[in-house]
Amino acid sequence: MTVALYAVLATVLAYLLGSLSFAVIVSRLMGLRDPRSYGSHNPGATNVLRSGSRLAAVLTLLLDAAKGWLPVVLVRWLGKPYGLEEGTEALVALAAFAGHLAPVFFRFQGGKGVATAAGVLLGIDAVLGLAVLLTWIVVAYVWRYSSLAALASAGLAPVYYLLGDRVGWYADRSILLAIFLMAMALAYRHLDNINRLLGGTEPRIGGAKASPSAHPSPRKR
């Protein structure tokens, strides 16, 4: 096969891997409700946590991150003999991320992509990924908003990549573009959260949340 065909195959496989919605898969295997049916209706670790199962949320977080990390590192580790370099890394990164946002196996009802993007960044460069994760932790700890932490981390990721080039990383335009596009997509997927943050109605981390199994009682007349 030609280099172009290898690149296309890697990109398609990355999208299919990204399309594995682990929030739904883990919830089904653990006998929990479909996370698309309660809370924010977002198939992601934060919403799975609303089920009351921390284990399910942690598994979802790790697996969603792993499906972003794996395609990138496989291209980096194994791709050069097939002519696959930074351009293909960028393609598989975007494909895995897009698979999470619009999973073909789950009627294209995907999550917001925070964990998968973090996995992608760790695959591109461990220091870059850790810098972004540290940003998330600091913002979440100080302001107690998961969405604000995700937005800050996404916005700073391209900046970190460029700054890293000055201290030894080698900035590649295709990878920089992929990081920038993921940041824009994350911001778009968080528009409702942005509106709630501006309106002061966004729930804080650790705040009281309604149980997903709870149903409103009928109004007495």
Helices and strands as residue ranges (DSSP letters): H 3-18, H 22-29, G 35-37, H 45-49, H 54-78, G 80-82, H 86-101, G 104-106, H 114-124, H 126-143, H 146-165, H 173-189, H 191-199
